[in-house]
């Protein structure tokens, strides 16, 4: 099963469309060998329906309290959570990443801070472990790839 996990689960933010695109790997603990319940499922959600939330789990064998940050997607009509996506293992990093995402979506790339390290293409094999290189590369479906990288056309609904 480990060889089916993608190298990364990227999140794309499209400010002009006000959408967030998630490259999610879905798995199911009961249906271990089912292709229907396992695999990559790229999805898109409206930015206005996404919030960050912290959850805490007490795990005595793993050092006590574990704090993770998830992105939750809510149905705007009922306020019911329809999806949750893992964001980060660390509360401090989660706050920083969420602040950067919100800043980008509100003000654009010009408002972002200067980053110390350049962006990395996780599909590039240089410097990765040998086992990581065996994992499938991130491959967005063509329609989602195009939509997540472009602005809406004239007359196209957001």
DSSP file (Angstrom, degrees, kcal/mol; ACC not computed):
  #  RESIDUE AA STRUCTURE BP1 BP2  ACC     N-H-->O    O-->H-N    N-H-->O    O-->H-N    TCO  KAPPA ALPHA  PHI   PSI    X-CA   Y-CA   Z-CA
    1    1 A X    >>        0   0    0      0, 0.0     3,-1.6     0, 0.0     4,-0.6   0.000 360.0 360.0 360.0 -31.2    0.0    0.0    0.0
    2    2 A X  G >4  +     0   0    0      1,-0.3     3,-0.9     2,-0.2     0, 0.0   0.814 360.0  60.6 -63.2 -28.8    2.9    2.4    0.7
    3    3 A X  G 34 S+     0   0    0      1,-0.2   133,-0.6   132,-0.1    -1,-0.3   0.616  98.7  58.7 -74.8 -10.0    3.9    2.4   -3.0
    4    4 A X  G <4 S+     0   0    0     -3,-1.6    -1,-0.2   131,-0.1    -2,-0.2   0.634  80.8 103.1 -89.8 -15.7    0.5    3.8   -3.9
    5    5 A X  S << S-     0   0    0     -3,-0.9   131,-0.5    -4,-0.6    35,-0.0  -0.476  76.7-121.3 -67.2 133.5    0.9    6.9   -1.7
    6    6 A X        -     0   0    0     -2,-0.2   131,-0.2   129,-0.2    -1,-0.1  -0.278  20.2-112.0 -70.4 163.8    1.8    9.9   -3.9
    7    7 A X  S    S-     0   0    0    129,-1.8     2,-0.3     1,-0.1    -1,-0.1   0.813  94.5  -2.9 -64.4 -30.6    5.0   11.8   -3.3
    8    8 A X        -     0   0    0      2,-0.0     2,-0.3    15,-0.0    -1,-0.1  -0.965  56.1-135.5-155.1 163.0    3.1   14.8   -2.0
    9    9 A X        -     0   0    0     -2,-0.3    15,-0.1    -3,-0.1    16,-0.0  -0.692  38.0-166.2-124.0  76.9   -0.4   16.1   -1.5
   10   10 A X        -     0   0    0     -2,-0.3    13,-1.9    12,-0.1     2,-0.4  -0.188  11.9-149.0 -69.0 156.4   -0.2   19.7   -2.8
   11   11 A X  E     -A   22   0A   0     11,-0.2     2,-0.4     2,-0.0    11,-0.2  -0.993  10.0-158.8-121.7 129.3   -2.7   22.4   -2.3
   12   12 A X  E     -A   21   0A   0      9,-2.8     9,-3.1    -2,-0.4     2,-0.5  -0.923   1.2-157.8-111.2 136.1   -3.2   25.1   -4.9
   13   13 A X  E     -A   20   0A   0     -2,-0.4     2,-0.7     7,-0.2     7,-0.2  -0.958   3.2-167.3-112.3 121.3   -4.8   28.4   -4.2
   14   14 A X  E  >> -A   19   0A   0      5,-2.7     5,-1.9    -2,-0.5     4,-1.2  -0.901   3.7-175.6-110.9 103.6   -6.3   30.3   -7.1
   15   15 A X  T  45S+     0   0    0     -2,-0.7    -1,-0.2     1,-0.2    32,-0.0   0.869  80.8  53.5 -66.2 -39.5   -7.0   33.9   -6.0
   16   16 A X  T  45S+     0   0    0      1,-0.2    -1,-0.2     2,-0.1   135,-0.1   0.835 118.0  35.4 -70.4 -32.7   -8.7   35.0   -9.2
   17   17 A X  T  45S-     0   0    0    133,-0.2    -1,-0.2     2,-0.1    -2,-0.2   0.592 103.7-131.0 -91.3 -12.7  -11.2   32.1   -9.1
   18   18 A X  T  <5 +     0   0    0     -4,-1.2    29,-2.7     1,-0.2    30,-0.4   0.921  64.2 128.6  59.4  47.0  -11.4   32.2   -5.3
   19   19 A X  E   < -AB  14  46A   0     -5,-1.9    -5,-2.7    27,-0.3     2,-0.4  -0.906  51.9-146.7-130.9 158.0  -10.9   28.4   -5.2
   20   20 A X  E     -AB  13  45A   0     25,-2.7    25,-2.5    -2,-0.3     2,-0.5  -0.990  13.4-154.8-124.3 134.6   -8.7   26.0   -3.4
   21   21 A X  E     -AB  12  44A   0     -9,-3.1    -9,-2.8    -2,-0.4     2,-0.4  -0.942   9.1-164.6-116.1 127.7   -7.6   22.7   -5.2
   22   22 A X  E     -AB  11  43A   0     21,-2.9    21,-2.4    -2,-0.5     2,-0.9  -0.935  17.2-155.8-119.1 132.1   -6.6   19.7   -3.1
   23   23 A X  E     - B   0  42A   0    -13,-1.9     2,-0.3    -2,-0.4    19,-0.2  -0.800  33.7-175.6-102.2  86.7   -4.7   16.6   -4.3
   24   24 A X  E     - B   0  41A   0     17,-1.0    17,-3.5    -2,-0.9     2,-0.7  -0.653  25.6-149.0 -95.5 138.7   -6.0   14.2   -1.6
   25   25 A X  E     - B   0  40A   0     -2,-0.3     2,-0.3    15,-0.2    15,-0.2  -0.932  22.2-158.1-100.7 117.5   -5.0   10.7   -1.1
   26   26 A X  E     + B   0  39A   0     13,-3.2    13,-2.0    -2,-0.7     2,-0.3  -0.747  16.0 170.8 -97.8 142.3   -8.0    8.8    0.3
   27   27 A X        -     0   0    0     -2,-0.3     2,-0.4    11,-0.2    11,-0.2  -0.969  20.0-148.6-145.0 160.4   -7.8    5.6    2.3
   28   28 A X        -     0   0    0     -2,-0.3     6,-0.2     3,-0.3     9,-0.1  -0.997   8.8-150.4-135.9 129.3  -10.1    3.4    4.3
   29   29 A X  S    S+     0   0    0     -2,-0.4     3,-0.3     1,-0.2    -1,-0.1   0.756  98.0  42.2 -71.4 -24.9   -9.1    1.3    7.3
   30   30 A X  S    S+     0   0    0      1,-0.2     2,-1.4     2,-0.1     3,-0.2   0.897 111.9  50.8 -88.6 -44.7  -11.8   -1.3    6.7
   31   31 A X    >   +     0   0    0      1,-0.2     3,-1.1     6,-0.1    -3,-0.3  -0.570  67.8 161.8 -94.0  72.7  -11.5   -1.8    2.9
   32   32 A X  T 3  S+     0   0    0     -2,-1.4    -1,-0.2    -3,-0.3    -4,-0.1   0.818  73.6  35.3 -65.1 -33.0   -7.8   -2.3    2.8
   33   33 A X  T 3  S+     0   0    0     -3,-0.2     2,-0.6     4,-0.0    -1,-0.3   0.141  88.7 115.4-110.4  20.0   -7.6   -3.8   -0.6
   34   34 A X    <>  -     0   0    0     -3,-1.1     4,-0.6    -6,-0.2     3,-0.3  -0.801  48.4-162.1 -95.0 122.8  -10.4   -1.9   -2.4
   35   35 A X  T  4 S+     0   0    0     -2,-0.6     3,-0.2     1,-0.2    -1,-0.1   0.750  91.3  63.5 -70.6 -23.1   -9.4    0.3   -5.2
   36   36 A X  T  4 S+     0   0    0      1,-0.2    -1,-0.2    -3,-0.1    -2,-0.0   0.863 109.1  37.6 -67.9 -36.4  -12.7    2.1   -4.9
   37   37 A X  T  4 S+     0   0    0     -3,-0.3     2,-0.3    -6,-0.2    -1,-0.2   0.464 114.0  61.6 -97.3  -3.3  -11.9    3.4   -1.3
   38   38 A X  S  < S+     0   0    0     -4,-0.6   -11,-0.2    -3,-0.2     2,-0.2  -0.904  73.1  58.3-122.8 150.9   -8.2    4.1   -1.9
   39   39 A X  E    S-B   26   0A   0    -13,-2.0   -13,-3.2    -2,-0.3     2,-0.3  -0.602  81.3 -39.7 127.8 177.5   -6.4    6.5   -4.2
   40   40 A X  E     -B   25   0A   0    -15,-0.2     2,-0.3    -2,-0.2   -15,-0.2  -0.568  43.4-177.3 -80.0 136.1   -5.9   10.1   -5.3
   41   41 A X  E     -B   24   0A   0    -17,-3.5   -17,-1.0    -2,-0.3     2,-0.3  -0.797  10.7-158.6-135.4  91.6   -9.0   12.2   -5.4
   42   42 A X  E     +B   23   0A   0     -2,-0.3     2,-0.3   -19,-0.2   -19,-0.2  -0.546  21.2 175.8 -71.2 132.8   -8.3   15.8   -6.7
   43   43 A X  E     -B   22   0A   0    -21,-2.4   -21,-2.9    -2,-0.3     2,-0.4  -0.930  22.0-146.5-135.9 159.2  -11.1   18.2   -5.6
   44   44 A X  E     +B   21   0A   0     -2,-0.3     2,-0.3   -23,-0.2   -23,-0.2  -0.985  17.1 180.0-127.9 139.4  -11.8   21.9   -5.7
   45   45 A X  E     -B   20   0A   0    -25,-2.5   -25,-2.7    -2,-0.4     2,-0.3  -0.939  36.2 -97.4-133.7 156.6  -13.7   24.0   -3.2
   46   46 A X  E >   -B   19   0A   0     -2,-0.3     3,-1.5   -27,-0.2   -27,-0.3  -0.563  30.3-132.9 -71.1 135.9  -14.7   27.6   -2.9
   47   47 A X  G >  S+     0   0    0    -29,-2.7     3,-1.7    -2,-0.3   -28,-0.1   0.850 103.6  62.1 -59.1 -36.8  -12.2   29.5   -0.8
   48   48 A X  G 3  S+     0   0    0    -30,-0.4    -1,-0.3     1,-0.3   -29,-0.1   0.662 100.5  54.8 -67.3 -15.0  -15.0   31.2    1.3
   49   49 A X  G <  S+     0   0    0     -3,-1.5    25,-2.6    24,-0.0     2,-0.4   0.403  91.8  92.0 -96.1   1.4  -16.1   27.7    2.5
   50   50 A X  E <   +C   73   0B   0     -3,-1.7     2,-0.3    23,-0.2    23,-0.2  -0.823  46.5 168.0-104.8 133.7  -12.7   26.8    3.9
   51   51 A X  E     -C   72   0B   0     21,-2.5    21,-3.2    -2,-0.4     2,-0.4  -0.947  31.0-122.1-134.5 158.8  -11.5   27.3    7.5
   52   52 A X  E     -C   71   0B   0     -2,-0.3     2,-0.4    19,-0.2    19,-0.2  -0.823  30.6-176.6 -99.2 141.6   -8.6   26.1    9.5
   53   53 A X  E     -C   70   0B   0     17,-2.9    17,-3.0    -2,-0.4     2,-0.4  -0.994  18.0-139.6-139.6 147.1   -9.2   24.2   12.7
   54   54 A X  E     -C   69   0B   0     -2,-0.4     2,-0.4    15,-0.2    15,-0.2  -0.840  18.2-172.7-102.4 137.6   -6.9   22.8   15.4
   55   55 A X  E     -C   68   0B   0     13,-2.3    13,-2.4    -2,-0.4     2,-0.4  -0.990   8.6-151.7-131.0 147.3   -7.6   19.4   16.9
   56   56 A X  E     -C   67   0B   0     -2,-0.4     2,-0.4    11,-0.2    11,-0.2  -0.927   9.3-173.8-119.1 138.0   -5.9   17.8   19.9
   57   57 A X  E     -C   66   0B   0      9,-2.5     9,-3.1    -2,-0.4     2,-0.7  -0.998  20.7-137.8-130.2 131.8   -5.4   14.2   20.6
   58   58 A X  E     +C   65   0B   0     -2,-0.4     2,-0.5     7,-0.2     7,-0.2  -0.818  26.1 175.1 -90.5 116.7   -3.9   12.7   23.7
   59   59 A X  E > > -C   64   0B   0      5,-3.1     5,-1.9    -2,-0.7     3,-1.8  -0.856  11.9-171.1-123.6  93.5   -1.6    9.9   22.8
   60   60 A X  G > 5S+     0   0    0     -2,-0.5     3,-0.8     1,-0.3    -1,-0.1   0.808  85.8  50.6 -59.3 -32.8    0.2    8.6   25.8
   61   61 A X  G 3 5S+     0   0    0      1,-0.2    -1,-0.3     2,-0.1    -2,-0.0   0.588 109.3  52.9 -80.3  -8.7    2.6    6.3   23.9
   62   62 A X  G < 5S-     0   0    0     -3,-1.8    -1,-0.2     2,-0.2    -2,-0.2  -0.008 131.3 -74.8-118.3  28.3    3.6    9.1   21.5
   63   63 A X  T < 5S-     0   0    0     -3,-0.8     2,-0.5    -5,-0.0    -3,-0.2   0.620  74.3 -87.7  94.9  12.3    4.6   11.9   23.9
   64   64 A X  E   <S+C   59   0B   0     -5,-1.9    -5,-3.1     2,-0.0     2,-0.3  -0.778  96.9  35.0  98.7-126.5    1.3   13.1   25.2
   65   65 A X  E     -C   58   0B   0     -2,-0.5     2,-0.5    -7,-0.2    -7,-0.2  -0.542  60.2-165.5 -79.7 127.8   -0.7   15.8   23.5
   66   66 A X  E     -C   57   0B   0     -9,-3.1    -9,-2.5    -2,-0.3     2,-0.5  -0.956   2.1-164.8-112.6 128.8   -0.6   16.0   19.7
   67   67 A X  E     +C   56   0B   0     -2,-0.5     2,-0.3    22,-0.3    24,-0.2  -0.965  11.8 174.9-116.8 123.3   -1.9   19.1   18.0
   68   68 A X  E     -C   55   0B   0    -13,-2.4   -13,-2.3    -2,-0.5     2,-0.5  -0.859  23.5-135.1-121.9 158.6   -2.7   19.0   14.3
   69   69 A X  E     -CD  54  88B   0     19,-2.7    18,-2.5    -2,-0.3    19,-1.7  -0.965  23.1-175.6-116.5 130.2   -4.2   21.6   11.9
   70   70 A X  E     -CD  53  86B   0    -17,-3.0   -17,-2.9    -2,-0.5     2,-0.6  -0.873  24.3-130.5-118.7 152.8   -6.9   20.6    9.4
   71   71 A X  E     -CD  52  85B   0     14,-3.2    14,-2.7    -2,-0.3     2,-0.4  -0.923  27.9-160.5 -97.3 127.1   -8.6   22.5    6.7
   72   72 A X  E     -CD  51  84B   0    -21,-3.2   -21,-2.5    -2,-0.6     2,-0.5  -0.906   6.6-151.9-112.0 139.9  -12.4   22.0    7.0
   73   73 A X  E     -CD  50  83B   0     10,-3.0     9,-3.1    -2,-0.4    10,-1.3  -0.936  15.6-161.0-110.7 126.8  -14.8   22.7    4.2
   74   74 A X  E     - D   0  81B   0    -25,-2.6     2,-0.5    -2,-0.5     7,-0.2  -0.834  24.5-116.9-112.1 145.4  -18.3   23.7    5.1
   75   75 A X     >  -     0   0    0      5,-2.9     4,-2.8    -2,-0.4     5,-0.3  -0.693  26.2-144.2 -72.0 121.4  -21.5   23.6    3.2
   76   76 A X  T  4 S+     0   0    0     -2,-0.5    -1,-0.1     1,-0.2    -2,-0.0   0.759  94.7  50.5 -65.4 -23.1  -22.5   27.3    3.0
   77   77 A X  T  4 S+     0   0    0      1,-0.1    -1,-0.2     3,-0.1    -2,-0.0   0.895 127.7  18.1 -80.1 -41.4  -26.2   26.5    3.3
   78   78 A X  T  4 S-     0   0    0      2,-0.1    -2,-0.2    -3,-0.1     3,-0.1   0.551  90.4-130.5-108.6 -10.5  -26.1   24.2    6.4
   79   79 A X     <  +     0   0    0     -4,-2.8     2,-0.3     1,-0.3    -3,-0.1   0.635  58.0 147.7  64.8  15.4  -22.7   25.1    7.9
   80   80 A X        -     0   0    0     -5,-0.3    -5,-2.9     1,-0.1     2,-0.5  -0.613  56.1-113.7 -80.2 138.6  -22.1   21.3    8.0
   81   81 A X  E     +D   74   0B   0     -2,-0.3    -7,-0.3    -7,-0.2     3,-0.1  -0.624  36.2 176.0 -73.6 122.1  -18.5   20.1    7.5
   82   82 A X  E     +     0   0B   0     -9,-3.1     2,-0.3    -2,-0.5    -8,-0.2   0.617  63.8  10.0-103.4 -17.0  -18.4   18.2    4.2
   83   83 A X  E     -D   73   0B   0    -10,-1.3   -10,-3.0     2,-0.0     2,-0.4  -0.980  55.2-160.4-159.8 148.8  -14.7   17.5    4.1
   84   84 A X  E     -D   72   0B   0     -2,-0.3     2,-0.4   -12,-0.2   -12,-0.2  -0.997  11.1-168.7-131.7 138.9  -11.5   17.8    6.2
   85   85 A X  E     -D   71   0B   0    -14,-2.7   -14,-3.2    -2,-0.4     2,-0.1  -0.989  28.3-112.4-130.1 134.5   -8.0   17.8    4.9
   86   86 A X  E     +D   70   0B   0     -2,-0.4   -16,-0.2   -16,-0.2     3,-0.1  -0.434  36.1 172.1 -64.2 135.4   -4.8   17.5    6.8
   87   87 A X  E     -     0   0B   0    -18,-2.5     2,-0.3     1,-0.4   -17,-0.2   0.775  56.1 -22.7-112.6 -52.3   -2.8   20.7    6.8
   88   88 A X  E     -D   69   0B   0    -19,-1.7   -19,-2.7     1,-0.1    -1,-0.4  -0.988  40.1-131.0-161.9 156.8    0.2   20.4    9.2
   89   89 A X  S    S+     0   0    0     -2,-0.3     2,-0.4   -21,-0.2   -22,-0.3   0.578  90.0  67.9 -81.9 -11.9    1.4   18.4   12.2
   90   90 A X     >  -     0   0    0      1,-0.1     4,-2.6   -21,-0.1     5,-0.2  -0.931  66.4-150.0-123.3 130.2    2.5   21.5   14.1
   91   91 A X  H  > S+     0   0    0     -2,-0.4     4,-2.3   -24,-0.2     5,-0.2   0.901 100.7  50.8 -62.8 -42.4    0.3   24.3   15.6
   92   92 A X  H  > S+     0   0    0      1,-0.2     4,-1.8     2,-0.2    -1,-0.2   0.930 114.2  43.2 -63.4 -46.1    2.9   27.0   15.1
   93   93 A X  H  > S+     0   0    0      1,-0.2     4,-3.2     2,-0.2     5,-0.3   0.888 111.1  56.8 -66.0 -38.1    3.5   26.0   11.5
   94   94 A X  H  X S+     0   0    0     -4,-2.6     4,-2.4     1,-0.2     5,-0.2   0.910 107.0  48.0 -59.7 -43.5   -0.2   25.7   10.9
   95   95 A X  H  X S+     0   0    0     -4,-2.3     4,-2.1     2,-0.2    -1,-0.2   0.921 115.0  45.9 -62.4 -43.4   -0.8   29.3   12.1
   96   96 A X  H  X S+     0   0    0     -4,-1.8     4,-2.1     2,-0.2    -2,-0.2   0.934 114.5  46.1 -66.7 -46.6    2.0   30.6    9.9
   97   97 A X  H  X S+     0   0    0     -4,-3.2     4,-2.5     1,-0.2    -2,-0.2   0.899 113.5  49.6 -64.1 -40.4    0.9   28.6    6.8
   98   98 A X  H  X S+     0   0    0     -4,-2.4     4,-2.6    -5,-0.3    -1,-0.2   0.897 110.0  51.0 -66.5 -39.5   -2.8   29.6    7.2
   99   99 A X  H  X S+     0   0    0     -4,-2.1     4,-2.3    -5,-0.2    -1,-0.2   0.896 111.3  48.4 -63.4 -39.9   -1.8   33.3    7.6
  100  100 A X  H  X S+     0   0    0     -4,-2.1     4,-2.5     2,-0.2    -2,-0.2   0.919 111.6  49.2 -66.4 -43.6    0.2   33.1    4.4
  101  101 A X  H  X S+     0   0    0     -4,-2.5     4,-2.4     1,-0.2    -2,-0.2   0.926 113.4  46.3 -61.8 -44.9   -2.6   31.4    2.5
  102  102 A X  H  X S+     0   0    0     -4,-2.6     4,-2.0     2,-0.2     5,-0.2   0.902 111.6  51.6 -64.9 -41.0   -5.1   34.1    3.7
  103  103 A X  H  X>S+     0   0    0     -4,-2.3     4,-3.0     2,-0.2     5,-0.7   0.920 111.4  47.8 -61.6 -44.4   -2.7   36.9    2.9
  104  104 A X  H  X5S+     0   0    0     -4,-2.5     4,-1.7     1,-0.2    -2,-0.2   0.933 113.1  47.3 -61.8 -46.4   -2.3   35.5   -0.6
  105  105 A X  H  <5S+     0   0    0     -4,-2.4    -1,-0.2    -5,-0.2    -2,-0.2   0.804 119.8  39.6 -68.6 -28.2   -6.0   35.1   -1.2
  106  106 A X  H  <5S+     0   0    0     -4,-2.0    -2,-0.2    -5,-0.2    -1,-0.2   0.889 135.4  11.4 -86.1 -42.4   -6.8   38.6    0.1
  107  107 A X  H  <5S-     0   0    0     -4,-3.0     3,-0.3    -5,-0.2    -3,-0.2   0.580  99.6-120.7-119.3 -13.3   -3.9   40.7   -1.3
  108  108 A X    ><< -     0   0    0     -4,-1.7     3,-1.3    -5,-0.7     4,-0.3  -0.309  46.4 -52.0  97.5 176.9   -2.1   38.6   -3.9
  109  109 A X  G >  S+     0   0    0      1,-0.3     3,-1.1     2,-0.2    -1,-0.2   0.745 124.3  68.8 -66.1 -24.7    1.5   37.4   -4.3
  110  110 A X  G 3  S+     0   0    0     -3,-0.3    -1,-0.3     1,-0.2    -2,-0.1   0.798  96.3  55.1 -64.4 -27.1    3.0   40.9   -3.8
  111  111 A X  G <  S+     0   0    0     -3,-1.3    -1,-0.2    -8,-0.1    -2,-0.2   0.583  85.4 105.9 -82.8 -10.9    1.9   40.9   -0.2
  112  112 A X  S <  S-     0   0    0     -3,-1.1     3,-0.1    -4,-0.3   -12,-0.0  -0.362  75.6-110.7 -71.8 149.1    3.7   37.6    0.6
  113  113 A X        -     0   0    0      1,-0.1     2,-0.5    -2,-0.1    -1,-0.1  -0.305  39.2 -92.9 -70.9 162.2    6.9   37.7    2.7
  114  114 A X        -     0   0    0      1,-0.0     2,-0.3     2,-0.0    -1,-0.1  -0.662  44.5-136.7 -75.9 126.7   10.3   36.8    1.0
  115  115 A X        -     0   0    0     -2,-0.5     4,-0.1     1,-0.1    -1,-0.0  -0.623   4.8-141.3 -89.4 145.2   10.9   33.2    1.6
  116  116 A X  S    S+     0   0    0     -2,-0.3     2,-0.4     2,-0.1    -1,-0.1   0.905  88.5  44.7 -69.7 -43.0   14.4   31.9    2.6
  117  117 A X  S    S-     0   0    0      1,-0.0     3,-0.1     3,-0.0    -2,-0.1  -0.818  89.4-116.7-106.1 142.7   14.2   28.8    0.4
  118  118 A X        -     0   0    0     -2,-0.4    -2,-0.1     1,-0.1    -1,-0.0  -0.327  46.8 -83.4 -69.3 159.1   13.0   28.7   -3.2
  119  119 A X        -     0   0    0      1,-0.1     2,-0.4    -4,-0.1    -1,-0.1  -0.289  47.5-138.5 -61.0 150.0    9.9   26.6   -4.0
  120  120 A X        -     0   0    0     -3,-0.1     2,-0.8     3,-0.0    -1,-0.1  -0.919   5.6-137.7-117.0 137.9   10.5   23.0   -4.6
  121  121 A X    >   -     0   0    0     -2,-0.4     3,-1.8     1,-0.1    -2,-0.0  -0.840  13.7-160.2 -89.9 111.0    9.1   20.7   -7.2
  122  122 A X  T 3  S+     0   0    0     -2,-0.8    -1,-0.1     1,-0.3     6,-0.0   0.631  87.5  65.8 -71.9 -12.0    8.3   17.5   -5.3
  123  123 A X  T 3  S+     0   0    0     14,-0.1     2,-0.4    15,-0.1    -1,-0.3   0.596  79.3 100.0 -81.2 -10.3    8.2   15.5   -8.5
  124  124 A X    <   -     0   0    0     -3,-1.8     4,-0.0     1,-0.1    -4,-0.0  -0.634  66.3-152.0 -76.8 128.3   12.0   16.2   -8.9
  125  125 A X    >   +     0   0    0     -2,-0.4     3,-1.8     2,-0.1    -1,-0.1   0.626  55.5 117.5 -79.0 -13.8   13.9   13.2   -7.8
  126  126 A X  T 3  S+     0   0    0      1,-0.3     3,-0.1     0, 0.0    -2,-0.1  -0.335  86.7   1.8 -62.5 127.7   17.1   15.0   -6.7
  127  127 A X  T 3  S+     0   0    0      1,-0.3    -1,-0.3    -2,-0.1     2,-0.2   0.445  99.2 125.3  81.1   0.6   17.8   14.7   -3.0
  128  128 A X    <   -     0   0    0     -3,-1.8    -1,-0.3     1,-0.1    -3,-0.0  -0.568  67.1 -99.3 -90.8 157.2   14.9   12.4   -2.2
  129  129 A X     >  -     0   0    0     -2,-0.2     4,-1.7     1,-0.1    -1,-0.1  -0.278  32.7-112.7 -67.7 160.7   15.2    9.0   -0.6
  130  130 A X  H  > S+     0   0    0      1,-0.2     4,-0.7     2,-0.2    -1,-0.1   0.883 117.9  50.2 -64.3 -38.2   15.2    5.9   -2.8
  131  131 A X  H >> S+     0   0    0      1,-0.2     3,-0.8     2,-0.2     4,-0.6   0.890 107.8  53.5 -67.5 -38.0   11.8    4.8   -1.3
  132  132 A X  H >4 S+     0   0    0      1,-0.2     3,-1.0     2,-0.2    -1,-0.2   0.857 102.2  59.4 -64.1 -34.2   10.3    8.2   -1.9
  133  133 A X  H 3< S+     0   0    0     -4,-1.7    -1,-0.2     1,-0.2    -2,-0.2   0.732  98.0  60.0 -67.9 -21.2   11.4    8.0   -5.6
  134  134 A X  H << S+     0   0    0     -3,-0.8    -1,-0.2    -4,-0.7    -2,-0.2   0.694  85.2  98.1 -78.2 -18.7    9.3    4.9   -6.0
  135  135 A X  S << S-     0   0    0     -3,-1.0  -129,-0.2    -4,-0.6  -131,-0.1  -0.357  89.6 -93.3 -70.0 149.3    6.1    6.7   -5.1
  136  136 A X        -     0   0    0   -133,-0.6  -129,-1.8  -131,-0.5    -1,-0.1  -0.327  42.9-114.2 -62.2 142.6    3.9    7.9   -7.9
  137  137 A X        -     0   0    0   -131,-0.2     2,-0.4     1,-0.1    -1,-0.1  -0.378  37.4 -92.2 -72.9 156.1    4.5   11.5   -9.0
  138  138 A X        +     0   0    0     -2,-0.1     2,-0.4  -132,-0.1    -1,-0.1  -0.576  49.9 176.8 -70.2 124.1    1.8   14.1   -8.5
  139  139 A X        -     0   0    0     -2,-0.4     2,-0.1    -3,-0.1     3,-0.1  -0.876  13.8-157.1-136.6 100.6   -0.3   14.2  -11.7
  140  140 A X        -     0   0    0     -2,-0.4  -117,-0.0     1,-0.1     2,-0.0  -0.478  32.4-100.9 -73.0 144.7   -3.3   16.5  -11.7
  141  141 A X     >  -     0   0    0     -2,-0.1     4,-2.9     1,-0.1     5,-0.2  -0.403  37.6-114.3 -59.6 146.1   -6.2   15.7  -14.1
  142  142 A X  H  > S+     0   0    0      1,-0.2     4,-2.5     2,-0.2     5,-0.2   0.868 112.5  49.6 -56.4 -43.2   -5.8   18.1  -17.1
  143  143 A X  H  > S+     0   0    0      1,-0.2     4,-2.3     2,-0.2    -1,-0.2   0.914 115.6  42.3 -66.5 -41.4   -9.1   20.0  -16.5
  144  144 A X  H  > S+     0   0    0      2,-0.2     4,-2.7     1,-0.2    -2,-0.2   0.884 113.2  53.9 -71.0 -37.9   -8.2   20.7  -12.8
  145  145 A X  H  X S+     0   0    0     -4,-2.9     4,-0.8     2,-0.2    -2,-0.2   0.934 112.9  43.1 -60.4 -46.3   -4.6   21.5  -13.7
  146  146 A X  H >X S+     0   0    0     -4,-2.5     4,-0.7    -5,-0.2     3,-0.7   0.934 116.0  47.5 -64.9 -47.5   -5.7   24.1  -16.2
  147  147 A X  H >< S+     0   0    0     -4,-2.3     3,-0.7     1,-0.2    -2,-0.2   0.883 109.6  52.8 -63.9 -38.9   -8.4   25.6  -14.0
  148  148 A X  H 3< S+     0   0    0     -4,-2.7    -1,-0.2     1,-0.2    -2,-0.2   0.679 113.7  43.5 -73.2 -16.0   -6.2   25.8  -11.0
  149  149 A X  H << S+     0   0    0     -4,-0.8     2,-0.3    -3,-0.7    -1,-0.2   0.481 108.0  64.5-105.4  -4.9   -3.5   27.7  -12.9
  150  150 A X  S << S-     0   0    0     -4,-0.7     2,-0.2    -3,-0.7  -133,-0.2  -0.751  75.8-114.0-122.5 164.6   -5.6   30.2  -14.9
  151  151 A X        -     0   0    0     -2,-0.3     2,-0.1     1,-0.1    -2,-0.1  -0.563  49.7 -87.8 -86.4 157.8   -8.0   33.1  -14.3
  152  152 A X        -     0   0    0     -2,-0.2    -1,-0.1  -136,-0.1     3,-0.1  -0.404  46.6-115.8 -65.4 144.0  -11.6   32.8  -15.2
  153  153 A X    >   -     0   0    0      1,-0.2     3,-2.2     4,-0.1     2,-0.2  -0.307  46.0 -74.1 -73.2 162.9  -12.5   33.7  -18.8
  154  154 A X  T 3  S+     0   0    0      1,-0.3    -1,-0.2    -2,-0.0     3,-0.1  -0.404 123.1  11.6 -58.3 126.0  -14.7   36.6  -19.7
  155  155 A X  T 3  S+     0   0    0      1,-0.3     2,-0.3    -2,-0.2    -1,-0.3   0.314  95.5 130.2  86.3  -7.6  -18.3   35.6  -18.8
  156  156 A X    <   -     0   0    0     -3,-2.2    -1,-0.3     1,-0.1     2,-0.1  -0.621  60.4-120.3 -80.2 135.8  -17.2   32.5  -16.9
  157  157 A X              0   0    0     -2,-0.3    -4,-0.1     1,-0.1    -1,-0.1  -0.473 360.0 360.0 -74.2 145.1  -18.8   32.2  -13.5
  158  158 A X              0   0    0     -2,-0.1    -1,-0.1    -6,-0.1    -2,-0.0   0.469 360.0 360.0 -78.5 360.0  -16.5   32.0  -10.5
